[in-house]
């Protein structure tokens, strides 16, 4: 699989007036693309993506009405999915690493260092 992080956006706002981060927190979004380079089908979803923050915690992604939500499902050879994932973080926290791992075997995750 090929992974590309196009953009990390700090302090995103929802397009819905009803969605707000928890008190004292804000949202950070990553725009990510995954392409299947293998002959075998790849099941891809947001659960394949794990971020680690500068305090070494790993928040779950939140459904926020922002951008285009990352799709999920089967990727066949050459298929690409692109979208946004949003994470709720405390002030001062930054995304440190992004790991992508959709396998259930011995494959190692793809690790992306964020700056």
PAZAPA-4460 file (N, C-alpha, C; in steps of 0.05 Angstrom, whole numbers, plus 32768, in hexadecimal, padded with zeros to 4 digits):
% residues 115
    n_x    n_y    n_z   ca_x   ca_y   ca_z    c_x    c_y    c_z   seq   type   mol
   8011   7FE9   8000   8000   8000   8000   8012   8019   8000     1      X     A
   8008   802D   7FF4   8015   8047   7FF3   8004   805B   8004     2      X     A
   8011   8069   8015   8003   807D   8026   800E   8098   8022     3      X     A
   7FFC   80AC   8020   8005   80C8   801D   7FF4   80D9   802F     4      X     A
   8002   80E9   8040   7FF4   80FD   8050   7FF8   8117   8042     5      X     A
   7FE2   8122   8038   7FE3   813B   8028   7FE5   8154   803A     6      X     A
   7FD7   8152   8051   7FD5   816B   8061   7FCD   8163   807E     7      X     A
   7FD9   8172   8090   7FD0   8171   80AC   7FC6   818D   80B3     8      X     A
   7FAD   818F   80BC   7FA1   81A9   80C1   7F9B   81AA   80DF     9      X     A
   7FA7   81BD   80ED   7FA3   81C1   8109   7F8C   81D4   810E    10      X     A
   7F7C   81CE   8122   7F65   81DE   812A   7F50   81E1   8115    11      X     A
   7F46   81CB   810B   7F31   81CC   80F6   7F16   81D1   8104    12      X     A
   7F04   81DC   80F4   7EE9   81E2   80FD   7ED5   81D1   80ED    13      X     A
   7EC0   81C7   80FB   7EAB   81B8   80EE   7E9A   81CB   80DE    14      X     A
   7E8F   81C1   80C8   7E7C   81D1   80B9   7E60   81D1   80C6    15      X     A
   7E5D   81C1   80DB   7E44   81C0   80EA   7E47   81D0   8104    16      X     A
   7E33   81E1   810A   7E33   81F0   8123   7E2F   81DE   813B    17      X     A
   7E27   81C5   8137   7E20   81B3   814D   7E38   81A2   8156    18      X     A
   7E4D   81A2   8146   7E65   8192   814D   7E7B   81A5   8158    19      X     A
   7E84   819F   8170   7E99   81AE   817C   7EAB   819A   818C    20      X     A
   7EC5   81A0   818D   7ED7   818F   819D   7ED0   8192   81BA    21      X     A
   7ED9   817F   81CA   7ED6   8180   81E7   7EE3   819A   81F2    22      X     A
   7EDA   81A2   8209   7EE4   81BB   8216   7F03   81B9   8218    23      X     A
   7F10   81CE   8210   7F2D   81CF   8212   7F3C   81C0   81FD    24      X     A
   7F2E   81B5   81E9   7F3B   81A5   81D4   7F36   81B2   81B9    25      X     A
   7F44   81A8   81A4   7F3F   81B1   8189   7F43   8199   8177    26      X     A
   7F3B   819C   815D   7F3E   8186   814A   7F55   818B   8137    27      X     A
   7F62   8175   8131   7F78   8174   811D   7F6F   8160   8108    28      X     A
   7F72   8167   80EE   7F6A   8155   80D8   7F83   814D   80C8    29      X     A
   7F82   8134   80BF   7F96   812C   80AB   7F88   8124   8092    30      X     A
   7F93   812C   807B   7F89   8123   8061   7F9C   810D   8058    31      X     A
   7F91   80F5   8053   7FA2   80DE   804E   7F97   80CF   8036    32      X     A
   7FA9   80C3   8026   7FA1   80B2   8010   7FAF   8097   8013    33      X     A
   7FA0   8082   800C   7FAC   8067   800C   7FA6   805A   7FF1    34      X     A
   7FBB   804E   7FE5   7FB9   8041   7FCC   7FC2   8024   7FCF    35      X     A
   7FB2   8011   7FC5   7FB9   7FF5   7FC6   7FCC   7FEF   7FAE    36      X     A
   7FE4   7FE6   7FB4   7FF8   7FDF   7FA0   7FFA   7FC1   7F9C    37      X     A
   7FEB   7FB2   7FAB   7FED   7F95   7FAB   7FD7   7F89   7F99    38      X     A
   7FDA   7F70   7F92   7FC6   7F62   7F82   7FAE   7F5A   7F94    39      X     A
   7FB3   7F57   7FAE   7F9D   7F4F   7FC0   7F8D   7F67   7FC9    40      X     A
   7F73   7F61   7FCF   7F61   7F76   7FD9   7F6B   7F80   7FF4    41      X     A
   7F68   7F9A   7FF9   7F70   7FA6   8012   7F57   7FB2   801E    42      X     A
   7F50   7FAB   8037   7F3A   7FB7   8045   7F45   7FCF   8054    43      X     A
   7F3C   7FE7   804D   7F47   7FFF   8058   7F31   800F   8066    44      X     A
   7F37   801A   807E   7F25   802B   808C   7F35   803D   809F    45      X     A
   7F26   804F   80AC   7F34   8061   80BF   7F41   8051   80D6    46      X     A
   7F38   8039   80DC   7F44   8029   80F1   7F60   8020   80E9    47      X     A
   7F68   8022   80D0   7F83   801B   80C7   7F97   8031   80CF    48      X     A
   7F8C   8049   80D6   7F9D   8060   80DB   7F9E   8066   80F9    49      X     A
   7FB6   8067   8103   7FBA   806D   8120   7FCE   8085   8122    50      X     A
   7FC5   809A   812F   7FD7   80B1   8134   7FE1   80B0   8150    51      X     A
   7FF9   80BA   8153   8005   80BD   816E   800C   80DA   8171    52      X     A
   8003   80E6   8187   8007   8102   818D   8022   8106   819B    53      X     A
   8029   811F   819E   8043   8126   81AA   8045   811E   81C7    54      X     A
   802E   8118   81D4   802F   810D   81F0   802D   80EF   81F0    55      X     A
   8030   80E2   81D9   8030   80C5   81D5   8015   80B8   81D9    56      X     A
   7FFF   80C8   81D9   7FE4   80BC   81D9   7FDB   80B8   81BD    57      X     A
   7FC7   80A6   81BA   7FBC   80A0   819F   7F9E   80A4   819F    58      X     A
   7F94   80BB   8197   7F77   80C0   8197   7F6A   80B1   8180    59      X     A
   7F50   80AC   8184   7F40   80A0   816E   7F37   80B7   815C    60      X     A
   7F32   80B0   8143   7F27   80C5   8131   7F0A   80CB   8138    61      X     A
   7F02   80E3   8133   7EE7   80EC   813A   7ED8   80F2   8120    62      X     A
   7EBE   80EC   8120   7EAE   80F4   8109   7EA7   8111   810C    63      X     A
   7EB3   8121   80FB   7EAF   813E   80FB   7EA8   8146   80DE    64      X     A
   7E94   8158   80DC   7E8C   8161   80C1   7EA1   8175   80B7    65      X     A
   7EB7   8169   80AD   7ECD   8179   80A3   7ED9   816B   808B    66      X     A
   7EDE   8179   8076   7EEB   816D   805E   7EDB   8156   8053    67      X     A
   7EEA   8142   804A   7EDE   812A   803E   7EE7   8112   804E    68      X     A
   7ED6   8106   805E   7EDC   80F0   806F   7EEA   80D9   805F    69      X     A
   7EFF   80CE   806B   7F0D   80B7   805E   7EFA   80A0   805B    70      X     A
   7EF9   8095   8043   7EE7   807F   803D   7EF2   8064   8049    71      X     A
   7EE1   8050   8047   7EEA   8036   8050   7EDF   8021   803D    72      X     A
   7EEB   8009   803E   7EE2   7FF4   802D   7EF9   7FE6   801F    73      X     A
   7EF3   7FD9   8009   7F07   7FCA   7FFA   7F16   7FDB   7FE6    74      X     A
   7F30   7FD8   7FE6   7F41   7FE5   7FD2   7F4E   7FCE   7FC2    75      X     A
   7F49   7FCE   7FA8   7F56   7FBA   7F97   7F6F   7FC7   7F8A    76      X     A
   7F80   7FB7   7F7E   7F99   7FC1   7F73   7F94   7FDB   7F63    77      X     A
   7FA3   7FF0   7F6B   7FA1   800A   7F5E   7F8D   801C   7F69    78      X     A
   7F7A   8012   7F7A   7F66   8024   7F86   7F72   8036   7F9B    79      X     A
   7F67   804E   7F9D   7F70   8062   7FB1   7F57   806D   7FBF    80      X     A
   7F5A   8071   7FD9   7F46   8080   7FE8   7F54   8097   7FF5    81      X     A
   7F47   80AE   7FF6   7F52   80C7   8001   7F3D   80D4   8012    82      X     A
   7F45   80DE   8029   7F32   80ED   803A   7F3F   80F8   8053    83      X     A
   7F2E   8103   8064   7F37   8110   807C   7F30   8100   8095    84      X     A
   7F42   80FF   80A8   7F3C   80F5   80C3   7F41   810B   80D7    85      X     A
   7F30   810D   80EB   7F32   8123   80FE   7F36   8117   811A    86      X     A
   7F48   8124   8129   7F4F   811B   8144   7F4C   8132   8157    87      X     A
   7F41   812C   816F   7F3E   8140   8184   7F57   8140   8196    88      X     A
   7F64   8157   8198   7F7D   8159   81A7   7F7C   8171   81BB    89      X     A
   7F8D   816F   81CF   7F90   8184   81E2   7FA2   819A   81D7    90      X     A
   7FA0   81B2   81E2   7FB2   81C8   81D9   7FCF   81C0   81DC    91      X     A
   7FDF   81C8   81C8   7FFB   81C1   81C8   8002   81A6   81BD    92      X     A
   7FEF   8195   81BA   7FF4   817A   81AF   7FF6   817B   8191    93      X     A
   8008   816C   8186   800C   816A   8169   800D   814C   8161    94      X     A
   8006   8147   8148   8008   812B   813E   8026   8126   813A    95      X     A
   8030   8111   8146   804C   810A   8145   8051   80F4   812F    96      X     A
   8041   80DF   812F   8043   80CA   811B   8028   80C1   8112    97      X     A
   8027   80B7   80FA   800F   80AB   80EE   8017   808F   80E5    98      X     A
   800A   807A   80F1   8010   805F   80E9   7FF8   8055   80D9    99      X     A
   7FFD   8047   80C3   7FE7   803B   80B3   7FED   801D   80B1   100      X     A
   7FDA   800D   80BB   7FDD   7FF0   80BB   7FC2   7FE4   80B8   101      X     A
   7FBD   7FD7   80A1   7FA3   7FCA   809C   7FA6   7FAC   809C   102      X     A
   7FBE   7FA2   80A2   7FC2   7F85   80A0   7FBC   7F77   80BA   103      X     A
   7FB9   7F5E   80B7   7FB4   7F4D   80CE   7FCB   7F39   80D1   104      X     A
   7FE0   7F3D   80C2   7FF7   7F2A   80C1   8010   7F37   80CB   105      X     A
   8026   7F30   80BE   8041   7F38   80C7   804A   7F52   80BB   106      X     A
   8039   7F5F   80AA   8042   7F78   809D   8046   7F8D   80B2   107      X     A
   8059   7F9E   80AD   805E   7FB5   80BF   804E   7FCD   80B6   108      X     A
   8046   7FDD   80C9   8037   7FF5   80C1   8048   8009   80B2   109      X     A
   803B   801A   80A2   8048   8031   8096   8048   8047   80AB   110      X     A
   8060   8052   80B1   8061   8067   80C5   8069   8081   80B7   111      X     A
   805A   8096   80BD   8060   80B1   80B2   8066   80C3   80CA   112      X     A
   807D   80D0   80C9   8084   80E4   80DD   8077   80FE   80D6   113      X     A
   8069   810A   80E8   805C   8124   80E4   806E   8139   80F2   114      X     A
   8070   8150   80E5   807F   8166   80F1   806E   817D   80F8   115      X     A
***
